Amino acid sequence: MLVQVLMQLAVVVTLMVIVSIGLFVGRYRLRETRTEWRGRIRAAAPITVVLAVVLLFNSVARQIVPDLSWMIGWNLTWAIYDIEGQFILWLQDQATPWLTAYFSFIYIYGYVFLLVFPVVAYFALSNTRPLRELLAAYTLNYTLGLVLYIFVIAYGPRNMMPELVEALLYDTYPQYQHLTRQVNRNTNVFPSLHTSLAATVTFLAYRTRDVYPKWNVVAILLGVSVAISTMYLGIHWAIDVVAGIVLAYVSVELAHLLVGRWSLSDWVDGRVPTIGGLRNRDP
Amino acid sequence: MNRNTTDPVDGVDRRSVLAAGAAGLSLSLSGCIDSVRSVVTGEEDDQLSLSIVTVPRDDNRETVQIARHLESNLQAVGIDADLTVRSRSEFLEMTLIDHDFDLYVGRHPADFDPDFLYEALHSTYADESGWQNPFGLTVREIDRLLEAQRLADPDDRKATIEPLLEEIAVEKPFEPICRPTEYRVASDRFEGWDNSHLATRRGYLGLEPDDDVERLNALVTDARPSRNVNPLSATVRERGTVVDLLYDSLGTLVDDEIRPWLAEGWEWDDETEDDGTAATVTLREDCTFHDGEPVTAADVAFTYAFLEDTSYTSATHPSPAPRYRGHVSAIDEIETDDEDEYTLRISFDAGREVAERALTVPILPEHVWLAELNDRIGDLDDFSAPQGRWGIVTSDAIDPIGSGPYQFESQSERDHLTLERFDDHFTLDEEDDTLDADVHLEPTVDEIRFTVDPGSVSSIERVASGGADLTESMLEAFSLADIPEDDGIERYDDDSWTFYHLGFNTRRMPCGDFRFRQAVAQLIDKEWVIDEVFFDEAHAEPLATPVTDEWTPDHLEWDSEDDDFVTRFLGSDGEPNVTLAHDMFEEIGYRYDEDAGRLRHN
């Protein structure tokens, strides 16, 4: 079941990325990438390693985070549920089969595409700074998000109000529950990492709007759709989404401050002859 | 991640390490939470406030809906009610172990015999943690009636239980709401699904798989078995399907009757000095535990003594197991014979029916549990065994060795628990002529895998698409419409002993007052619950009393025309009649503040 869902996801997202490369990146940048890719990979390698380590740590930590959270016992479901509750109900009142299909697609496929495509798009730029900022911002999202998950136990609307909030995604397409279960626990709703990562991409797309003007528009549309989809599908409360946007903003700002502050490649350049350097000496 | 079976002691049990670290943290945060709460709920005043705890929809869609129904009705009459959701094991920790609740909505596992009420309500257990008396009820008359039904003559027992049930309906330590029908779907790769109840050991035995089938893949929506199968833990399960497969018991339930299982047979002796009874139990010879050690009378005697005190007299205070308390309390004494390893005499403080129920506890291997205990004791001077909480009754690191028809193979957290057939199980002994083919069903399939699945709808889909054979967990009523009309999949319906109920913590005011409990119980519209939550009368029946139909006295059968406090809903169509409710609460000493719309303490 899971394998089937993953295959489908991989195929759809790959197709979307290929089409988008044609639409937004263009042939000229691809040609340039072919000659410059080594240098760009070298520049992005350190932050990629950091991100990989954080993701690995995250998957291990998620095994113990729930236990730790229950012991800390800062359960905020009731508070969130007291404060709002009505908004999600209103949003769900707008449900139509088409909207459900759209938002389900966005929640799964749109979201993964939104995260993957900018990595490709920024890699296609000579200036590696947007790519490094993007990866740094992803890292920060996961790190800060995990800390919040430890402290806050909260169940989403679908878990609290099953008769009012339909779990549209899981009731309509139960197979997706196999996928989301792998990456998320049902007590980890505050903040919405779906929203925060989508908003991160959107914020960065806005920063790079001079380079990718069309992508900026698409990213805003997708980012907003992802945020709405989490609430429409009964997975997150509005507060989680707001917190997700704040987390995204903080992550993007921090990434901007931090990236380029320490340069691993400068440090390496001074000590080890690089492959490029060796080759230049060759003839 | 396979379970590490080479390390029997969880000296560095993950939970306890985390608990130590989190203890300081939670202390420092608790004040903080209170202040958040008072900001949210307004200034402190004397409004009546109650908190209801239950599990989230992912764990049980029905309980959270019932809890919300009650929450909204309590609010409608001016009580500051709030709803807390906890994961299944945290919920049980909170209600059974810590007794940290006002009200809870849950499903009680109950049992085939009404004697489960002894464990649930006897005042002796009011201070203990576990399934024994989580309500903290201490009512002398109920104690007396619980004891009387135990000693009653089998012919008179129903008549003795009647006043008990009436007294419970008046005292209302809990309010039974409804009894669900257990629905499951199964594939046609096996035959015999409808032979026995699929929540019991027998449901998995004697099945006839197709020729090429080597594994039964059963879907569970509860991930706890993939993590911990400790037979004594109160919080890792509600009922004991897996434990029943791993462990044998002396007797087993076959069509409303306890028949010898691990015991070859027993002789009753009703001529005891007291009112009780006694039995001489003969064990099957040549039975072994999964590690090859023989099952003897000493193991049986150990099991009952150990359940009574899991510190095995090493701690200053006895530490009874948080399960099987009622079963074990029916036993007065066990005598073994040094000469004969396979015979023991058990005397009971109870009549036959209750005594037979006591024979259904899992038989534990003495060598495994004593070694485990000794490892934990370490230093006797400094040894304590906090009842219901200490390592031996909570740990996931104790070898799950029983003598049952299936043995532990592997488990992977949140993924699966796999059992494999125990080829030396007595039911597979072809030469044993004491076996009765109808009672001693064999484990037929090589392997049973309990796979964790996210929910009823996806479980049904998985069985329908051939990815699994059975939905072990009861299907939620709303998902029944998703069962396809298909030859390869069929629905099986079983009656249930379990019941949905509202539990009160009688240790805390205002729930300590039985009149208040009666008033709150009248704010649940059971028929509305059936319509809105279960969708059909066939899916659940409203209850006035918690025992099965055969034990229910006529006047405690559900009757929607009844207008007494036992069954009445104070309102209609799920909505409370606020004026009547205010009168009701004012009559028992509360004051309704019209202006603020709040019910206050007087």
Interface residues (C-beta under 8 A of the other chain):
Chain A: M1 Q63 I64 P66 D67 L68 W70 M71 I72 G73 W74 N75 T77 W78 A79 Y81 D82 I83 Y155 R158 N159 M160 M161 P162 E163 A167 Y170 D171 P174 Q175 Q177 H178 R181 N186 T187
Chain B: R14 R15 L18 A19 G21 A22 A23 L25 S26 L29 I33 V36 R37 V40 T41 P56 R57 D58 R61 V64 Q65 R68 D82 L83 T84 V85 R86 S87 E90 E413 R414 P454 G455 V457 S458 E461 R462 G467 E532 V533
